[in-house]
Amino acid sequence: MAATQSPSSQTWAETRGAKWRDQLDPMEAMLSPIDAPLIAALDLTARLRIAEIGAGGGGATRAIAAAAPGSTIEGFDISPDLIEAANARAGGVAHFTLADVAHFRPAERFDRLASRFGVMFFDKPDHAFANLHQWLRPGGKLAFAVWGPGKDVAFMASVREAVAAVIDLPQPDPDAPGPCRYGDPSRLLALLEAAGFRDCAASTWRGDLQVGGGMSPIAAAQFLLAASSAAAPLADAGAREQAEARDRLAAICEANVRDGTVWMPARVEIITAAA
């Protein structure tokens, strides 16, 4: 499991969720710039019932709650570790439920579905999105943030470059679960349309992300290696290979320092659709 290049939903439930939880503060700080375009796409015009898919530690859920006063917000995730962390941080503005959203059916439908990087890991995405279509009331809307192509997400490309220079890495399978599975958003739009959604569209967001929320190059390298699935095969390598990959990644991070911390450009696709 540790060496997988394609983290699936089950992987998140068993191992990746705990790794994400252990890096939760720097990870949520790094990803927070995505909240604004995601929230804008949700069209939060009234008091609504909102679900977040793959809510993780709840950072985006809390941001949505702040933008939708009076709304009812529930976050869902398959990782027990992340659900525990999210509920501990909820501050009364949201509730978090442990569920495999590919199969779970809520008792009451929602007005909005949101996800910040939580829909790329389904083992059977056609079935998962067909199920999520049943989560929305007629006329309800969704907004999903997914990563663009790996080459356009610099921190991911940098990890892969550093690790691949030290050990052999298999090429990622574009059809397998993984963070850049929908780098070509047309693939996700087709799945949503087949699941019964309408008005499916994608818009591109580009911006710089502060790696780890503000870290020195060596700290940023250690954070990225701990958090990235592309670095997982290093666990089976020796200490020399691990140190070399870290040093190579630290050098890349050093080249991206601005005002004392590491910034890297990223491309994100914001997907919208209606039920």
C-alpha positions in Angstrom: 0.0 0.0 0.0 2.8 2.4 0.9 4.3 2.4 -2.6 1.1 3.1 -4.6 1.3 5.8 -7.3 -2.5 5.9 -7.5 -4.1 6.5 -4.1 -7.6 5.2 -4.2 -10.5 5.9 -1.9 -9.6 2.8 0.2 -6.0 4.0 0.4 -7.3 7.3 1.9 -9.4 5.4 4.4 -6.5 3.2 5.5 -3.3 5.2 5.3 -3.3 8.5 3.3 -5.9 10.2 5.6 -3.6 9.7 8.5 -0.6 11.2 6.6 -2.8 14.2 5.6 -3.9 14.6 9.2 -0.3 14.7 10.4 0.4 17.6 7.9 -2.9 19.2 8.4 -2.0 22.8 9.5 0.6 23.4 6.7 -1.5 21.6 4.1 -4.6 23.7 4.8 -2.6 26.9 4.9 -1.1 26.1 1.5 -4.5 25.2 -0.1 -6.5 28.1 1.4 -6.2 30.3 -1.7 -8.4 27.8 -3.6 -11.3 28.5 -1.2 -12.2 31.9 -2.8 -12.7 30.7 -6.4 -14.5 27.5 -5.2 -16.9 29.6 -3.0 -17.6 32.0 -5.8 -18.5 29.1 -8.1 -20.9 27.7 -5.5 -23.2 30.7 -5.9 -24.1 31.0 -2.2 -27.2 33.3 -2.5 -29.4 32.2 0.4 -29.5 29.9 3.4 -28.7 26.5 2.0 -28.0 22.9 2.8 -24.4 22.3 1.7 -22.3 19.2 1.6 -18.6 19.1 1.1 -17.2 15.9 -0.5 -13.8 14.7 0.7 -13.7 17.4 3.4 -10.4 16.4 4.9 -9.6 18.4 7.9 -12.5 20.8 7.3 -10.6 23.9 6.2 -12.6 24.5 3.1 -15.8 23.6 5.0 -15.2 26.3 7.5 -14.5 28.8 4.8 -17.8 27.9 3.1 -19.6 28.3 6.4 -18.2 31.8 6.8 -19.4 32.7 3.4 -22.9 31.3 3.9 -24.2 32.4 7.3 -27.3 30.6 8.4 -26.7 27.7 6.1 -26.4 24.1 7.2 -23.1 22.5 6.3 -21.9 18.9 6.5 -18.5 17.6 5.5 -18.0 14.0 4.4 -14.8 12.0 4.3 -13.7 8.4 4.1 -10.8 8.8 6.5 -11.6 8.3 10.3 -8.5 10.2 11.2 -9.5 13.3 9.1 -13.1 13.2 10.4 -11.9 13.2 14.0 -9.6 16.1 13.2 -12.3 18.0 11.3 -14.9 17.7 14.1 -12.3 18.8 16.7 -11.7 22.0 14.6 -15.3 22.6 13.6 -16.1 25.3 16.1 -19.8 24.6 15.8 -20.1 25.9 12.2 -20.2 22.5 10.6 -20.6 18.8 11.2 -18.5 16.0 9.7 -19.6 12.5 8.9 -17.5 9.4 8.1 -18.8 8.0 4.8 -17.8 6.6 1.5 -19.7 9.1 -0.6 -19.5 6.8 -3.7 -22.1 4.6 -2.0 -23.6 6.6 0.9 -27.0 8.3 0.4 -28.0 11.1 2.8 -31.4 11.2 4.4 -32.2 14.6 2.9 -30.9 16.2 -0.3 -28.6 19.2 -0.5 -28.8 22.5 -2.3 -25.0 22.6 -3.0 -22.2 20.1 -3.3 -18.7 21.3 -2.9 -15.3 19.6 -3.0 -11.7 20.9 -2.8 -9.6 18.1 -4.2 -11.9 15.3 -2.9 -13.3 13.7 -6.1 -10.2 12.4 -7.9 -9.8 9.1 -6.0 -13.0 7.1 -6.7 -12.4 3.5 -7.8 -15.5 3.6 -10.0 -16.1 7.3 -10.8 -19.1 6.7 -13.0 -20.9 5.0 -10.1 -19.7 7.6 -7.6 -20.9 10.6 -9.6 -24.2 8.9 -10.4 -24.7 8.5 -6.6 -23.7 12.1 -5.9 -26.3 13.2 -8.5 -28.9 11.8 -6.1 -27.5 14.0 -3.3 -28.6 17.2 -5.0 -32.2 18.4 -5.1 -33.5 19.4 -8.6 -31.9 22.7 -9.5 -29.1 22.3 -7.0 -25.5 23.1 -8.0 -22.1 21.7 -7.5 -18.6 23.2 -7.6 -15.5 21.0 -7.5 -11.9 22.0 -7.4 -9.5 19.5 -9.1 -5.8 19.8 -9.9 -4.7 20.7 -13.4 -2.1 18.6 -15.2 0.8 17.5 -13.1 3.3 19.6 -15.1 1.2 22.7 -14.2 1.2 22.0 -10.4 4.8 22.8 -9.6 5.0 21.3 -6.1 3.8 17.9 -7.5 6.1 18.1 -10.5 9.0 19.0 -8.2 8.5 16.1 -5.9 8.3 13.7 -8.8 11.4 15.2 -10.4 13.4 14.9 -7.2 12.3 11.3 -6.4 12.6 10.1 -10.0 16.3 11.2 -10.0 17.0 8.8 -7.2 14.8 5.8 -7.8 12.7 4.4 -10.6 9.2 5.7 -10.6 6.4 4.3 -12.8 4.6 6.7 -15.0 1.2 7.6 -13.5 -1.8 5.9 -15.0 -4.1 8.8 -16.2 -7.1 6.6 -15.8 -6.3 5.5 -12.2 -7.3 7.4 -9.0 -4.8 10.2 -8.4 -4.5 13.9 -7.7 -4.2 14.9 -11.4 -6.7 12.4 -12.8 -8.8 15.3 -14.2 -6.0 17.5 -15.3 -7.9 17.4 -18.5 -11.2 18.6 -17.2 -13.1 17.3 -20.2 -12.8 13.8 -18.7 -14.6 14.9 -15.5 -17.2 16.9 -17.4 -18.1 13.8 -19.5 -18.5 11.7 -16.3 -20.8 14.3 -14.8 -22.9 14.6 -17.9 -23.2 10.8 -18.0 -24.3 10.8 -14.4 -27.2 13.2 -15.2 -25.8 16.6 -14.4 -26.4 19.5 -16.7 -24.7 22.8 -17.5 -21.3 21.2 -16.9 -18.4 23.6 -17.3 -14.8 24.2 -16.3 -12.8 27.3 -15.6 -9.1 27.5 -14.9 -7.5 29.2 -11.8 -3.8 29.9 -11.7 -1.9 31.2 -8.8 1.1 30.8 -6.5 0.8 28.6 -3.4 2.9 29.1 -0.4 4.3 25.6 0.3 3.4 24.5 3.7 1.9 27.9 4.4 5.3 29.5 4.8 8.4 27.4 5.1 12.1 27.5 4.5 13.4 25.4 1.6 14.5 22.4 3.7 11.3 22.4 5.7 9.3 22.7 2.5 11.1 19.7 1.0 10.5 17.6 4.1 6.8 18.6 4.2 6.3 17.8 0.5 8.0 14.4 0.8 5.9 13.5 3.8 2.6 14.6 2.1 3.0 13.5 -1.5 2.0 10.1 -2.8 4.7 10.4 -5.4 7.3 10.2 -2.7 5.8 7.1 -1.1 8.2 4.6 -2.8 11.0 6.3 -1.0 9.9 4.5 2.1 11.3 1.3 0.6 14.6 2.9 -0.4 17.6 3.4 1.7 18.7 6.3 3.9 21.1 7.5 1.2 18.3 7.7 -1.5 16.0 9.4 0.9 18.5 12.0 1.8 19.4 12.6 -1.8 15.8 13.1 -2.8 15.3 15.5 0.1 18.4 17.5 -0.9 17.3 17.7 -4.6 13.9 18.8 -3.6 15.3 21.4 -1.2 17.4 22.8 -4.0 14.2 23.2 -6.2 12.5 24.8 -3.3 15.4 27.2 -2.8 15.0 28.3 -6.4 11.4 29.2 -5.6 12.0 31.3 -2.5 10.2 34.7 -2.3 10.3 36.8 0.8 11.9 34.0 2.8 9.4 31.3 2.0 8.7 28.9 -0.8 6.1 29.7 -3.4 5.2 27.5 -6.4 2.7 28.1 -9.2 -0.4 25.8 -9.6 -3.2 25.3 -12.0 -6.6 24.3 -10.6 -9.8 23.5 -12.6 -13.1 24.7 -11.0 -15.9 22.4 -12.2 -19.5 23.5 -12.0 -22.7 21.7 -12.8 -26.4 21.5 -11.9 -28.8 18.7 -11.1 
